[in-house]
Amino acid sequence: MFRVLCILAVAATALLGQAISGSTLGAQTPPPPPRTPMERMAEANARRGETFGTIEGVVTDTALRPVQGADIAVIGTSVRLKTGANGRFRLFQIPRGQYLLVVRQIGYAPTSAILDIAADDTLRLSYALERSTNLLDTMRVIGTRVSLRMLDFERRRQQGIGQFITQEYIEKRGSLAVSDFLRTLRGVDVSRLTGEEFQGTIALSRREGGSLGGDGANACAMQVLLDGIVLPRNFNLDLLPTPKQISGIEVYTGAATVPPQFGGVDRRCGLIAVWTRDGY
């Protein structure tokens, strides 16, 4: 009798487990979070059987002294780290492709570069940061927390010079790329180029005296800034963060309209300033 009871108990336990398992499988699970551009690229590379590359680098000052704690960010991805005591950093498992890398440290002028990552290769970089002469003003903030850069953004927007795209409009429209917003603005020609020297999306200003090729004809490539960081000339807009990461965009299509706050950058062909929510 005892043996029969044990067998019945085991059978009941198995049936209960199956019932619980079935109810769990039938329950609705929340959708997974959206994948980053780097994750999507990694999956595409994996399907093609491609491997990844590695980035090694060092950050120093102009006297070649290591800069510890410099912020290294690969824009448009979640990759972000700081340099060690020797000023060095290393990034593993970077999918093959083109990226924008930004280097920042308090007290130094930031710098940026476009990187081409090859499969099964190590890209070795070095950056020498220049001391910054800009000092932050003492501030006392009362009430809702708003970043200083977005306060300046709102002041310039109220002046009515230039064209502005706010975070509210970005969220309402729900586009997938910054270039989608720029296409709606006056005096901006957003073009997709597939030439040998440049492949990507670029913002152009049609004006006399400047051009993409530097020969003074036809289209003039606009200067792009990301959180105040001057990006390389003829910048590929596809490397910018996604609209979900952006607080605002301001555009000035001619040198005469660019505010003096952006002095020191090439303003011949106008300027596009992109501001992120977290800051790079």
Secondary structure as GFF3:
##gff-version 3
##sequence-region A 1 280
A	DSSP	alpha_helix	2	26	.	.	.	ID=ss1
A	DSSP	alpha_helix	37	47	.	.	.	ID=ss2
A	DSSP	beta_strand	52	61	.	.	.	ID=ss3
A	DSSP	beta_strand	71	74	.	.	.	ID=ss4
A	DSSP	beta_strand	80	82	.	.	.	ID=ss5
A	DSSP	beta_strand	88	95	.	.	.	ID=ss6
A	DSSP	beta_strand	97	104	.	.	.	ID=ss7
A	DSSP	beta_strand	111	117	.	.	.	ID=ss8
A	DSSP	beta_strand	122	129	.	.	.	ID=ss9
A	DSSP	alpha_helix	148	159	.	.	.	ID=ss10
A	DSSP	beta_strand	163	166	.	.	.	ID=ss11
A	DSSP	alpha_helix	167	173	.	.	.	ID=ss12
A	DSSP	alpha_helix	178	182	.	.	.	ID=ss13
A	DSSP	beta_strand	189	194	.	.	.	ID=ss14
A	DSSP	beta_strand	199	206	.	.	.	ID=ss15
A	DSSP	beta_strand	219	221	.	.	.	ID=ss16
A	DSSP	beta_strand	223	226	.	.	.	ID=ss17
A	DSSP	beta_strand	229	230	.	.	.	ID=ss18
A	DSSP	three_ten_helix	237	239	.	.	.	ID=ss19
A	DSSP	three_ten_helix	243	245	.	.	.	ID=ss20
A	DSSP	beta_strand	246	252	.	.	.	ID=ss21
A	DSSP	three_ten_helix	255	257	.	.	.	ID=ss22
A	DSSP	three_ten_helix	260	262	.	.	.	ID=ss23
A	DSSP	beta_strand	271	276	.	.	.	ID=ss24
###
